[in-house]
Amino acid sequence: MAVSGQGQPAARTYRHLGAFSPLVDLAAARHGLFPDVSPGPDLVAGIRAALGVLDLDAPRAVVTERRWRDGDLLGEEVSWSVGFGPRTRALVLRPAEATGPLPGVLALHCHAGAKWFGKEKIADGPAAAAEQVRALRRRLYGGRAVANELARRGAVVLCHDVFCWGSRRFPLADMPDRVVGYADDQRRLAELAGRPLDEVAHYDIAARFHEHVVAKYCGLLGTSFAGVVAAEDLAAARYLRARPDVAADRVGALGLSGGGARAALLGALDPGVTATAVIAMVSGYADLLDAHVDAHTWLLYPPGLTTRCDWPDVVAARAPAPLLVVYAEHDELFPLAGMRRAHRRISHHYRALAAPEHYTGAFVPTGHCFAVDTQELAFAWLDRHLGLTAR
């Protein structure tokens, strides 16, 4: 064991903290990071308080913008207000021939460092998907529109834009000059290199840095970036359960990466969510300290949350509610040791409640993506717990 000059064990050095690494131990001693907690109402209340979740009630002034049929699917585009910012746009997809109330699933779009598009990343409307969307799907979703594929299995699937994405994105004109100026600089460099950026790529560069600004505003207002996103997802879940074609007692949430963080928070905070599937977004927090912090969104780091619990505790906060966590073994954004630690912790929570069968932790040999085989695994799991109608 390495020792310091005073004969004490040397503090661990973290790659992105360097000489400041002792801050970790000091903070842990002062605040009690990642405490040992158990699922239940107290934990859920603590998570809600740490996030500063706003109470948005149900969506207001819901409008059906258009309807269409695409072969075996019926689609609707709906919009609503959450009381601030532009109207939320959402797609609702369901099997064309199904009758009676069906299970509902909130398909939550990912982050992916791309905010020009939201719901379109995983859901097809009546128009062809943009090439930028098709490229993202090839990289992250096996080329599929996941929401449409899930609807074909027999669910009413809701896919909505959320705070800062798609119809809910900030216009460049409202971003600080420094943020837009940085994106402009990157566009000029790309042009000089013979790789010009289109409007979408230019916007996404700005939006990536703008998230830090938005997170500051959220903190100033007593909430958090994750808290605002969670509030909008909670409102969307209320809308889905209120639809006459949805069986309100059979509603699930599913998401990859940033969408997985959204699913985890929604599953923790909403007792009306029956089953939650989190794809490639779970690790113990302590394992992220060594060079895995920078890659992630503010959705994963609500200030103050780590003094109340670890991230796996959030994911399992409503145990024994059915939970699927998919761990991508070759995920470049999460260390395998952290995934394994999270799996052990979640398993412990479910065993302690005598419900180990309600938790499925699946390790798959992929990188950070929601591959077709993994989608089918998740669809089958949702079928077991929600009773999808297609067979």
VENFEN-V878764 format. One record per residue. N is the residue number from 1. RES is the residue in three letters. PHI is phi in radians with two decimals (* if undefined). PSI is psi in radians with two decimals (NA if undefined). D_LAST is the distance of its C-alpha to the last C-alpha in Angstrom with 2 decimals. Layout:
# VENFEN-V878764
n->[N/N]
res->[RES/RES]
phi->[PHI/PHI]
psi->[PSI/PSI]
d_last->[D_LAST/D_LAST]
This chain:
# VENFEN-V878764
n->[1/2/3/4/5/6/7/8/9/10/11/12/13/14/15/16/17/18/19/20/21/22/23/24/25/26/27/28/29/30/31/32/33/34/35/36/37/38/39/40/41/42/43/44/45/46/47/48/49/50/51/52/53/54/55/56/57/58/59/60/61/62/63/64/65/66/67/68/69/70/71/72/73/74/75/76/77/78/79/80/81/82/83/84/85/86/87/88/89/90/91/92/93/94/95/96/97/98/99/100/101/102/103/104/105/106/107/108/109/110/111/112/113/114/115/116/117/118/119/120/121/122/123/124/125/126/127/128/129/130/131/132/133/134/135/136/137/138/139/140/141/142/143/144/145/146/147/148/149/150/151/152/153/154/155/156/157/158/159/160/161/162/163/164/165/166/167/168/169/170/171/172/173/174/175/176/177/178/179/180/181/182/183/184/185/186/187/188/189/190/191/192/193/194/195/196/197/198/199/200/201/202/203/204/205/206/207/208/209/210/211/212/213/214/215/216/217/218/219/220/221/222/223/224/225/226/227/228/229/230/231/232/233/234/235/236/237/238/239/240/241/242/243/244/245/246/247/248/249/250/251/252/253/254/255/256/257/258/259/260/261/262/263/264/265/266/267/268/269/270/271/272/273/274/275/276/277/278/279/280/281/282/283/284/285/286/287/288/289/290/291/292/293/294/295/296/297/298/299/300/301/302/303/304/305/306/307/308/309/310/311/312/313/314/315/316/317/318/319/320/321/322/323/324/325/326/327/328/329/330/331/332/333/334/335/336/337/338/339/340/341/342/343/344/345/346/347/348/349/350/351/352/353/354/355/356/357/358/359/360/361/362/363/364/365/366/367/368/369/370/371/372/373/374/375/376/377/378/379/380/381/382/383/384/385/386/387/388/389/390/391]
res->[MET/ALA/VAL/SER/GLY/GLN/GLY/GLN/PRO/ALA/ALA/ARG/THR/TYR/ARG/HIS/LEU/GLY/ALA/PHE/SER/PRO/LEU/VAL/ASP/LEU/ALA/ALA/ALA/ARG/HIS/GLY/LEU/PHE/PRO/ASP/VAL/SER/PRO/GLY/PRO/ASP/LEU/VAL/ALA/GLY/ILE/ARG/ALA/ALA/LEU/GLY/VAL/LEU/ASP/LEU/ASP/ALA/PRO/ARG/ALA/VAL/VAL/THR/GLU/ARG/ARG/TRP/ARG/ASP/GLY/ASP/LEU/LEU/GLY/GLU/GLU/VAL/SER/TRP/SER/VAL/GLY/PHE/GLY/PRO/ARG/THR/ARG/ALA/LEU/VAL/LEU/ARG/PRO/ALA/GLU/ALA/THR/GLY/PRO/LEU/PRO/GLY/VAL/LEU/ALA/LEU/HIS/CYS/HIS/ALA/GLY/ALA/LYS/TRP/PHE/GLY/LYS/GLU/LYS/ILE/ALA/ASP/GLY/PRO/ALA/ALA/ALA/ALA/GLU/GLN/VAL/ARG/ALA/LEU/ARG/ARG/ARG/LEU/TYR/GLY/GLY/ARG/ALA/VAL/ALA/ASN/GLU/LEU/ALA/ARG/ARG/GLY/ALA/VAL/VAL/LEU/CYS/HIS/ASP/VAL/PHE/CYS/TRP/GLY/SER/ARG/ARG/PHE/PRO/LEU/ALA/ASP/MET/PRO/ASP/ARG/VAL/VAL/GLY/TYR/ALA/ASP/ASP/GLN/ARG/ARG/LEU/ALA/GLU/LEU/ALA/GLY/ARG/PRO/LEU/ASP/GLU/VAL/ALA/HIS/TYR/ASP/ILE/ALA/ALA/ARG/PHE/HIS/GLU/HIS/VAL/VAL/ALA/LYS/TYR/CYS/GLY/LEU/LEU/GLY/THR/SER/PHE/ALA/GLY/VAL/VAL/ALA/ALA/GLU/ASP/LEU/ALA/ALA/ALA/ARG/TYR/LEU/ARG/ALA/ARG/PRO/ASP/VAL/ALA/ALA/ASP/ARG/VAL/GLY/ALA/LEU/GLY/LEU/SER/GLY/GLY/GLY/ALA/ARG/ALA/ALA/LEU/LEU/GLY/ALA/LEU/ASP/PRO/GLY/VAL/THR/ALA/THR/ALA/VAL/ILE/ALA/MET/VAL/SER/GLY/TYR/ALA/ASP/LEU/LEU/ASP/ALA/HIS/VAL/ASP/ALA/HIS/THR/TRP/LEU/LEU/TYR/PRO/PRO/GLY/LEU/THR/THR/ARG/CYS/ASP/TRP/PRO/ASP/VAL/VAL/ALA/ALA/ARG/ALA/PRO/ALA/PRO/LEU/LEU/VAL/VAL/TYR/ALA/GLU/HIS/ASP/GLU/LEU/PHE/PRO/LEU/ALA/GLY/MET/ARG/ARG/ALA/HIS/ARG/ARG/ILE/SER/HIS/HIS/TYR/ARG/ALA/LEU/ALA/ALA/PRO/GLU/HIS/TYR/THR/GLY/ALA/PHE/VAL/PRO/THR/GLY/HIS/CYS/PHE/ALA/VAL/ASP/THR/GLN/GLU/LEU/ALA/PHE/ALA/TRP/LEU/ASP/ARG/HIS/LEU/GLY/LEU/THR/ALA/ARG]
phi->[*/-1.23/-2.21/-1.46/-1.11/-1.61/1.43/-1.71/-0.98/-1.23/-1.16/-1.13/-1.75/-1.74/-1.03/-1.73/-1.96/0.96/-1.15/-1.58/-0.99/-1.01/-0.98/-1.08/-1.16/-1.10/-1.13/-1.11/-1.18/-1.39/-1.89/1.23/-1.19/0.89/-1.14/-1.37/-2.26/-2.13/-1.05/2.49/-1.03/-1.14/-1.14/-1.04/-1.09/-1.15/-1.12/-1.05/-1.17/-1.10/-1.32/1.13/-1.11/-1.38/-1.66/-1.68/1.00/-1.47/-0.98/-1.80/0.88/-1.23/-2.25/-1.52/-1.38/-2.92/-2.27/-2.76/-2.12/-2.23/1.09/-1.59/-2.14/-1.83/-2.26/-2.34/-1.83/-2.10/-2.41/-2.70/-1.94/-1.85/1.77/-2.74/1.34/-1.16/-1.13/-1.33/-1.84/-2.51/-1.95/-2.10/-2.19/-2.67/-1.10/-1.17/-1.68/-1.29/-2.20/1.32/-1.08/-2.00/-1.02/-1.96/-2.37/-1.52/-1.63/-1.77/-1.18/-1.42/-1.53/1.06/1.11/-2.38/-2.04/-1.04/-1.81/-2.15/-1.01/-1.10/-1.05/-2.21/-2.38/-1.64/-1.67/-1.31/-1.69/-1.15/-1.19/-1.14/-1.06/-1.08/-1.20/-1.07/-1.13/-1.10/-1.11/-1.08/-1.35/-1.99/-2.23/1.07/1.40/-1.67/-1.56/-1.06/-1.09/-1.14/-1.09/-1.19/-1.06/-1.14/-1.41/2.01/-2.25/-1.53/-1.90/-1.88/-2.26/-2.10/-1.22/-2.20/-0.65/1.55/-2.12/0.98/-1.11/-1.80/-1.38/-1.36/-1.25/-0.98/-1.08/-1.67/-1.56/-1.03/-1.00/-1.11/-1.15/-1.16/-1.09/-1.13/-1.10/-1.10/-1.07/-1.15/-1.16/-1.13/-1.11/-1.12/-1.13/-1.12/-1.49/1.36/-2.23/-1.07/-1.61/-1.44/-1.03/-1.15/-1.10/-1.08/-1.09/-1.13/-1.10/-1.10/-1.13/-1.05/-1.40/-1.17/-1.01/-1.12/-1.16/-1.08/-1.07/-1.12/-1.05/-1.07/-1.10/-1.07/-1.64/1.43/-2.16/-2.66/-0.98/-1.11/-1.17/-1.21/-1.06/-1.08/-1.09/-1.21/-1.19/-1.09/-1.12/-1.11/-1.12/-1.09/-1.07/-1.07/-1.14/-1.41/-1.18/-1.19/-1.63/-2.05/-1.39/-1.12/-1.60/-2.39/-2.22/-2.10/-2.33/-2.53/-2.89/-1.79/0.99/-1.01/-1.16/-1.19/-1.08/-1.10/-1.10/-1.08/-1.19/-1.12/-1.09/-1.27/-1.67/-1.95/-1.16/-1.47/-1.48/-1.35/-2.55/-2.23/-2.11/-1.97/-1.93/0.93/-2.68/-2.32/-2.73/-1.16/-1.06/-1.02/-1.28/-1.43/-1.09/-1.61/1.26/-2.08/-1.47/-1.05/-1.26/-1.86/-1.30/-1.11/-1.00/-1.56/-2.25/-1.10/-0.99/1.57/-1.14/-1.22/-1.45/-1.82/-2.99/-1.67/-1.04/-1.04/-1.20/-1.08/-1.05/-1.80/-1.05/-1.83/-0.95/-1.66/-1.00/-0.97/-2.46/-2.03/-2.14/-1.79/-1.85/-1.53/-1.09/-1.89/-1.18/-1.31/-1.69/-2.36/-1.32/-1.04/-1.05/-1.20/-1.11/-1.13/-1.10/-1.08/-1.04/-1.12/-1.19/-1.14/-1.01/-1.04/-1.03/-1.25/-1.13/-1.11/-1.73/0.98/-2.42/-1.08/-1.25/-1.45/-2.00/-2.10/-1.91/-1.94/-1.67/-2.09/-1.47/-2.27/-1.47/-1.36/-2.83/-2.11/-1.16/-1.01/-1.05/-1.23/-1.04/-1.12/-1.06/-1.16/-1.10/-1.12/-1.14/-1.08/-1.05/-1.07/-1.77/-1.95/1.29/-1.08/-1.48/-1.36/-2.29]
psi->[2.34/2.52/2.72/3.06/-0.36/0.17/0.15/2.65/2.37/2.45/2.58/2.47/2.19/2.45/-0.64/0.10/-0.51/-2.19/-0.25/0.10/-0.59/-0.29/-0.57/-0.89/-0.65/-0.77/-0.71/-0.71/-0.61/-0.74/-0.28/1.13/2.58/0.95/2.80/1.96/2.94/2.60/2.71/-3.13/-0.64/-0.73/-0.78/-0.76/-0.68/-0.70/-0.80/-0.73/-0.74/-0.68/-0.39/0.79/2.24/2.56/1.77/-0.05/-2.66/2.73/2.55/2.64/0.95/2.30/2.35/1.96/-0.68/2.81/2.70/2.88/2.36/1.52/-1.93/0.14/2.55/2.45/2.62/2.48/2.15/2.78/2.72/2.97/2.45/0.14/-0.11/2.57/-3.13/2.83/2.48/2.32/2.45/2.68/2.40/2.19/2.45/2.74/2.39/-0.62/-0.04/2.59/2.75/2.94/2.40/2.82/2.60/2.54/2.26/1.95/1.96/2.08/2.73/3.10/-1.18/0.26/0.39/1.98/-0.14/-0.75/2.58/-1.62/-0.53/-0.36/-0.57/0.00/2.32/2.31/-2.72/-0.35/2.77/2.53/2.51/2.71/-0.63/-0.65/-0.77/-0.69/-0.75/-0.73/-0.69/-0.63/-0.65/-0.41/0.38/0.43/0.06/2.68/1.70/-0.71/-0.72/-0.73/-0.70/-0.69/-0.61/-0.33/-0.17/0.63/2.73/2.01/2.20/2.23/1.94/2.64/2.58/2.90/2.04/-0.02/2.57/-2.21/-0.28/0.26/2.71/2.36/2.67/-0.60/-0.39/-0.02/2.66/2.59/-0.64/-0.67/-0.87/-0.66/-0.65/-0.75/-0.67/-0.72/-0.73/-0.62/-0.72/-0.72/-0.70/-0.68/-0.72/-0.53/0.03/0.34/1.23/2.52/2.41/3.11/-0.69/-0.84/-0.71/-0.79/-0.77/-0.55/-0.82/-0.77/-0.56/-0.75/-0.49/-0.44/-0.61/-0.67/-0.78/-0.71/-0.64/-0.80/-0.74/-0.76/-0.70/-0.53/0.17/0.21/-2.69/2.83/-0.81/-0.61/-0.67/-0.77/-0.79/-0.67/-0.71/-0.63/-0.64/-0.71/-0.72/-0.67/-0.66/-0.74/-0.81/-0.79/-0.47/-0.19/2.42/-0.32/0.17/2.35/1.83/-0.34/0.14/1.33/2.26/2.98/2.46/2.36/2.66/2.43/-2.12/-0.58/-0.54/-0.68/-0.73/-0.74/-0.72/-0.80/-0.71/-0.77/-0.58/-0.67/-0.34/1.87/-0.20/-0.10/2.04/-0.71/2.45/2.30/2.06/2.09/2.11/0.91/0.51/2.24/2.77/2.45/-0.74/-0.56/-0.29/-0.24/-0.51/1.43/0.35/0.22/-0.78/-0.57/-0.21/2.73/2.82/-0.28/-0.53/-0.19/1.01/2.21/2.34/-0.25/-0.64/-0.26/-0.17/-0.54/3.05/2.83/-0.71/-0.49/-0.63/-0.83/-0.61/0.29/-0.55/0.41/2.43/0.48/2.45/2.32/2.28/2.23/2.18/2.15/2.12/1.94/-0.48/0.48/2.10/-0.21/-0.22/2.40/2.45/-0.65/-0.66/-0.65/-0.78/-0.69/-0.76/-0.76/-0.75/-0.71/-0.77/-0.74/-0.74/-0.79/-0.77/-0.63/-0.67/-0.43/0.23/0.65/0.84/-0.47/-0.22/-0.16/2.26/2.07/1.95/2.10/2.13/2.54/1.07/2.98/-2.78/1.52/3.04/1.36/2.84/-0.79/-0.67/-0.62/-0.79/-0.64/-0.81/-0.70/-0.74/-0.68/-0.77/-0.65/-0.77/-0.61/-0.34/-0.38/1.08/2.63/-0.47/2.48/NA]
d_last->[58.18/59.67/62.16/63.76/67.47/67.84/66.44/63.08/59.71/58.84/56.02/52.95/53.06/49.98/49.80/49.61/52.03/54.70/57.91/56.19/53.82/55.80/54.43/51.22/53.13/55.32/52.39/50.68/53.95/54.47/51.05/49.12/46.21/42.72/43.77/42.11/40.01/37.33/34.23/34.83/36.35/39.50/37.72/35.55/38.77/40.48/37.81/37.94/41.74/41.88/39.67/41.62/38.49/39.45/38.35/36.98/35.48/32.88/32.95/35.74/36.05/32.42/32.34/29.60/31.05/28.86/25.59/23.89/21.00/19.73/17.63/14.15/15.45/18.16/20.68/23.66/26.55/28.20/31.34/33.17/36.24/36.57/40.31/41.53/41.09/39.27/36.30/32.91/30.52/26.77/23.66/20.86/17.60/14.70/12.19/14.66/13.17/11.91/14.52/16.09/16.39/13.56/13.87/16.40/17.09/20.49/20.30/23.91/25.69/27.88/31.67/32.39/35.98/34.90/35.33/35.88/32.12/29.77/26.38/26.56/26.17/22.43/21.63/22.41/24.16/25.44/28.03/27.82/27.86/31.38/32.40/33.04/29.45/28.16/30.55/29.40/25.73/26.78/28.69/26.32/22.72/22.43/23.13/19.97/19.77/17.70/17.30/15.92/13.37/12.28/12.30/9.90/7.26/8.22/11.74/15.28/16.93/20.71/22.80/26.52/29.76/31.73/35.46/37.05/34.16/33.48/34.65/36.03/38.08/41.85/43.90/46.30/49.18/48.39/48.31/51.53/53.70/53.50/49.70/49.76/52.80/51.06/48.22/50.95/52.64/49.50/49.07/52.69/52.30/49.22/51.21/54.10/51.79/50.49/47.00/47.11/44.59/42.79/42.61/39.27/40.48/43.78/42.16/39.85/42.92/44.63/41.65/41.29/44.83/44.61/42.06/45.02/46.97/44.20/43.85/47.61/47.45/44.68/46.81/49.84/48.00/47.01/43.36/41.62/39.47/36.53/37.49/37.42/34.06/32.64/34.19/32.52/29.09/29.77/30.66/27.49/25.44/27.52/26.77/22.99/23.14/25.52/23.32/22.55/18.95/18.28/17.97/21.02/20.46/17.22/18.46/18.34/20.46/19.99/22.72/24.53/28.28/30.00/26.66/26.13/29.52/28.53/25.36/27.59/30.18/27.85/26.13/29.67/31.17/28.60/27.87/25.19/22.97/20.62/19.46/21.10/20.35/23.56/23.63/27.00/29.27/30.49/33.83/36.78/39.22/42.22/40.71/40.48/44.24/45.12/44.43/40.87/41.83/42.73/39.37/37.56/37.32/39.06/35.65/36.03/39.68/40.43/44.13/44.87/41.40/42.47/45.17/42.61/39.88/38.22/35.16/32.92/34.21/32.97/29.47/29.57/31.65/29.27/28.41/26.85/24.20/21.15/22.10/20.89/23.69/23.39/26.86/27.65/30.27/32.16/32.09/35.45/35.39/35.04/36.93/35.02/37.42/36.44/32.72/33.51/35.79/33.17/30.63/33.33/34.26/30.80/30.18/33.53/32.67/29.53/31.46/34.28/32.03/30.74/27.17/26.71/23.09/22.34/23.44/21.88/24.30/23.03/25.77/24.73/27.29/27.35/29.76/29.30/26.05/22.28/21.41/18.16/17.57/18.36/16.05/13.06/14.66/15.03/11.54/10.36/13.40/12.78/9.43/11.68/14.36/13.14/9.97/7.90/6.46/3.78/0.00]
